[in-house]
Amino acid sequence: MRFILLRDHHKFVFRLTNSYSSSYDFLNFTDVDFMSKDSGNSPLLNDYIHKIQRREIFKRSAVIGIPTIESSSRPNFDKLISISGQSDALKNLRKLITASMNLSDFKHHEIWIDLPLNPSLRELTMFEVEIAPGEVVKIGDLSKAVYGRLLAHAQIAWRGYAFAFPENRKSLFDATITVLESYLGIKPNKFASILAKVPS
């Protein structure tokens, strides 16, 4: 999140001003770099730099997965997974959620939504197993049912997360529920907050 913020505000001058291509670029920075810079015309950016200096970090505010949504929402779960890996879609999702938080001047940079890519089963299905003495086959060739079970297991293990600074965790959780239900037809259950340890 902070990488994207600093990259988007490229007028903030670091040694790598024009080469923000990866969050790994920040491995070149030290505390001296952060402590010696001033964002000048960007109060938002300046606030983030101060948060970095104070080691203030995001806290988990919601956990979204098969075990944390109502069973009636499972047919719509693929809609959420399909967003993962699409930066524009994730950015729009963050904007929808921040708009639902009812906090003045709240920006989509103030939260982070982590939707990991659904794991590929291609490599797994290439593994060979011995089903009888001397008879070796690839898992993917056994049956569609086996592949289906592998895929189902991968989806059950999948988790998406929402993060915010501690003071905004409850607001983010409530807004995430509202947006997921309104726009994707996904209704989180009580475990979405329990697993994130969001205060009630």
Secondary structure as UniProt FT lines:
FT   HELIX           2..8
FT   TURN            9..11
FT   TURN            15..18
FT   HELIX           23..28
FT   HELIX           31..35
FT   TURN            40..41
FT   HELIX           43..53
FT   TURN            54..55
FT   STRAND          59..64
FT   HELIX           66..68
FT   HELIX           71..76
FT   HELIX           77..83
FT   TURN            84..85
FT   HELIX           87..99
FT   TURN            104..105
FT   HELIX           108..110
FT   STRAND          111..114
FT   HELIX           122..125
FT   STRAND          128..132
FT   TURN            133..134
FT   STRAND          135..138
FT   HELIX           139..142
FT   HELIX           144..157
FT   STRAND          160..164
FT   HELIX           166..168
FT   HELIX           169..184
FT   HELIX           191..194
FT   TURN            195..197
//
